[in-house]
Amino acid sequence: MLNLPVQEPTSARRTERSNGPRPAVYSEPSSEARTSGLALLTVATAALLAFAQSLPLSELRPPLLASLHVLVKMVGAAIALAISLLTWNTRRAQPLNFVIAGFGFFAVAVLAAMQLVMAPGMPGLAAAHDANAATVMLLSTDGAAIAALLAAALGPAHPGSPRALRAGIAVTGIWIAASIALARAALQWGPGTEQAAAYAELALAATALVAAGLLFLRHLRGAAAFALLAMAALLLAIGVAGGSGMPPLQHAGGIFSDGYKVLAGLLVYLALFRKGVLLPWHQLVESGRAVEVDRRRYKQLFESAPDGLLLVDGSGRILHANPAAAAMFGWASGELTGQRVEVLLPAALRHEHERARTRFDVSPQARQMGRGGSLTAARRDGGSFPVEIALVPQEFGDGHSTLCIVRDVTERRQLEETLMRQALHDALTELPNRRHFRDSVTKALAHAERHGGTLALVFIDLDNFKQVNDSFGHSEGDALLCQVARRLAQTLRGGDLLARMGGDEFAVLLVGAQQADAAAVAGKVLRVLEPDFAHGGQAFKVGASIGITMYPTDGRSVEELLSNADLAMYRAKHRGRNTWCFFEQRMTERLRERSSLQRELAHATKRGQFELAFQPRVHASDGALSGYEALLRWRHPLHGNVPPDVFISLAEESGLIVSIGEWVLREACAQAARWRAAGAADLTMAVNVSPHQLRHAGFAACVQQVLLETGWPARQLELEITETALMEDPREVAVLLHRINALGVRFAIDDFGTGYSSLAYLKTFPLHRLKVDRSFVQGLQVEGSDRVIAASIIALAHALGLEVTAEGVETADQRDFLREQRCDELQGYLFSAPISAAQCEAWLTQKGIPCRQSLTPHCLQATYVCE
Ligand SMILES: Nc1nc2c(ncn2[C@@H]2O[C@H](COP(=O)(O)O[C@H]3[C@@H](O)[C@H](n4cnc5c(=O)[nH]c(N)nc54)O[C@@H]3COP(=O)(O)O)[C@@H](O)[C@H]2O)c(=O)[nH]1
């Protein structure tokens, strides 16, 4: 059986000793029944004594009577001595008032013995047999007993300090010495002191009665031992009063008087015995039982604890191991006892552990679970596993030992690793994520700063990914991202950190790289993305715009480097995508300028800084005017004309495009209505619509409202929507366009050929026109793919029942080719640049509604070269 160390730690015992005896011994349990039994016994004995007093003892012969009296006195002295010895031996378990009472009874014992020595017929003192001296001794003895009981009644019930004990001993000694001195003085007194002695006896008896009352009062307050003392004081009072005026010996009355005193002494002995011996013994038995209960409880806890518990002695030997520890380390229960604790460690760690244990033994300190990190432990079969331990130094009487609490953290460690992996890696591509990347850059920066190194951050944003995602669905998009991640990972070196920053953004950290290295990596990235990506029978083309920042020239913190790389990447996008760009300081200046422009844009409408320009569209067949495209112009008081390419994107970023777009729509329709009123009845007004406007819930209502307000016929309003905007959320957009189309409004798909539209979806939109992007038109001069593409787009549009407008027509060759391909409408500088409303009005007024008439150069005062 496992014997747990349940004794109190020596340190605890030391503390207790220094604090003196436990106060618990004074919390005497009430024992009313036993006290009443004793009271009955006392009363019975007293009654017996009273009865005995009626016996004819006085008829006994004087020597016999004297012997009997001496015997009674000897018993009394012996009891008094027993009381004082008991008190001395139990002085640590007794309260101070009882100890002082016990010391008083020592005086009683000594003085009673002297009385015996002084008795007639006893060999003894020189002054023996003197009646006065004997009376003094008797009075001193009785006085000592009564004083002792008074001390018990009035004295403090707390433990006595050594000083108080010494004082008690001194008083006792003084009392004895004073009594002897008085007895000696009494030798000089003449006869006739009997009367005074009788009064003194009566006074003592009265004092004993007072003591009895006080003791009884203390008994009533809950201390059972005082009941015995109260009864003792009462018997003493009877004894003292009964013996008053009698000669000390050879008198039957004196024997009875001393009998009461003997009885009183017995009760005092019993009271002190109960207090000093019985109660502590009961408490000892009780605490022994409690200790046993505790021992069982702790044993149960030890054995059922889910953690491994090992009690290891100072030499590293296992004293006890609980079943969980045995199971954890692959040992049978009980086998670990007696083993060295190092058997639980892999061989390679044992020596180091022994040294650490020796250091620990020199100054053992408790260690909390997991504080010292995790350790590797060994199973009996040689397998290892991670553990955390807590150490609790133990100090018992048999030397110090250590309780080791061992926890197998294998599962927790696996979970932590999984969580850590999830927290630092992208779930889709399994590449390090943004957080991981930032952490790595932070560390690399710290290292580079210390060692004067360099870093390059290559920020990669895929071109056209959004269109793929929107057109072909997210699963295709995800598959494409995984392929991109694989290709990038394969093309980079092992030491380079490739991360997915989110969406279609990737980043590479190149430690120790110079500009040339970063440029080489950017070039490699573009090359590796060049071949088509294939998934689900589809082929996708994905390019990338790459921004590069260098440490330390372009920034010194992660935030700065990342945001500058982002700026450089945007620059690359503006440069036409699929290229890379190093960060330059002026990019941040441009950013600042853009922010300030964006703030001013918010006030441009109410400050009247917006104007519309109108670019004519002509019929390809005869060059007759078919309509206008409204184009927004921002006349900035300081910056002059801000190009729409700049401010439209700012308006889109800030959301201002919704209100600005509404202003354009209203102005364009109002203007067209005025021209209509002037006779230009059949013209179409085309207005550009941003994807942000389409996403705005009130767009359809806004169009309806504008048409109502301006009176412009819905069928003569054409909303131009870019291919990309259509494909952002094709289903939602189709629903919206059908709602607006129901009003009669027509739709043109703008910049066709630059985006990624699905022909399947094109059929679902209520489209009327397709505008061929000017990038194809401008490539028509030379024989090549653009001619083929433009021709195909026109044919496709016609096949879908759409009219075709070619944008950016600048030369007659372009016009002729487009005519040949049966393009319906033409728009471009060849016919007119965008012109102001006033210029258009001047022309309309002069010519009188020239609908379906050839435009002439002079009338539009613009670069107009129509034949
Ligand atoms: N959502 C809105 N977008 C608008 C609005 N107003 C303009 N825009 C868009 O801004 C982009 C730039 O427009 P802009 O600078 O006005 O350029 C237009 C023409 O000036 C230009 N163009 C026309 N003919 C020629 C030509 O022969 N050669 C040549 N190099 N450029 C020419 O093309 C632009 C019109 O393009 P498009 O809209 O695709 O028909 C532009 O994307 C505008 O759409 C607005 O109110 N809302």
The ligand as a Gaussian input file, in Angstrom:
#p B3LYP/6-31G(d) Opt

LIG

0 1
 N      -18.653000      56.774000     -65.674000
 C      -18.306000      57.816000     -66.424000
 N      -17.197000      57.770000     -67.163000
 C      -16.900000      58.827000     -67.931000
 C      -17.679000      59.950000     -67.940000
 N      -17.080000      60.834000     -68.762000
 C      -15.983000      60.267000     -69.219000
 N      -15.865000      59.047000     -68.712000
 C      -14.837000      58.058000     -68.938000
 O      -13.598000      58.606000     -68.773000
 C      -12.670000      57.975000     -69.650000
 C      -11.926000      59.025000     -70.406000
 O      -12.824000      59.833000     -71.084000
 P      -12.342000      61.010000     -72.028000
 O      -11.062000      61.534000     -71.577000
 O      -13.500000      61.871000     -72.121000
 O      -12.065000      60.257000     -73.357000
 C      -13.136000      59.978000     -74.248000
 C      -12.827000      60.554000     -75.595000
 O      -12.256000      61.788000     -75.509000
 C      -11.864000      59.547000     -76.148000
 N      -11.854000      59.547000     -77.602000
 C      -12.884000      59.729000     -78.451000
 N      -12.435000      59.655000     -79.746000
 C      -11.118000      59.413000     -79.708000
 C      -10.116000      59.202000     -80.689000
 O      -10.361000      59.228000     -81.859000
 N       -8.864000      58.948000     -80.228000
 C       -8.557000      58.925000     -78.881000
 N       -7.310000      58.689000     -78.526000
 N       -9.511000      59.110000     -77.989000
 C      -10.732000      59.339000     -78.335000
 O      -12.407000      58.314000     -75.724000
 C      -13.110000      58.483000     -74.479000
 C      -14.490000      57.951000     -74.604000
 O      -14.410000      56.628000     -74.361000
 P      -15.674000      55.744000     -74.101000
 O      -16.368000      56.262000     -72.870000
 O      -15.157000      54.381000     -73.891000
 O      -16.526000      55.883000     -75.300000
 C      -13.457000      57.091000     -70.584000
 O      -13.361000      55.776000     -70.219000
 C      -14.854000      57.560000     -70.367000
 O      -15.797000      56.522000     -70.521000
 C      -18.884000      59.977000     -67.194000
 O      -19.641000      60.929000     -67.173000
 N      -19.156000      58.855000     -66.419000

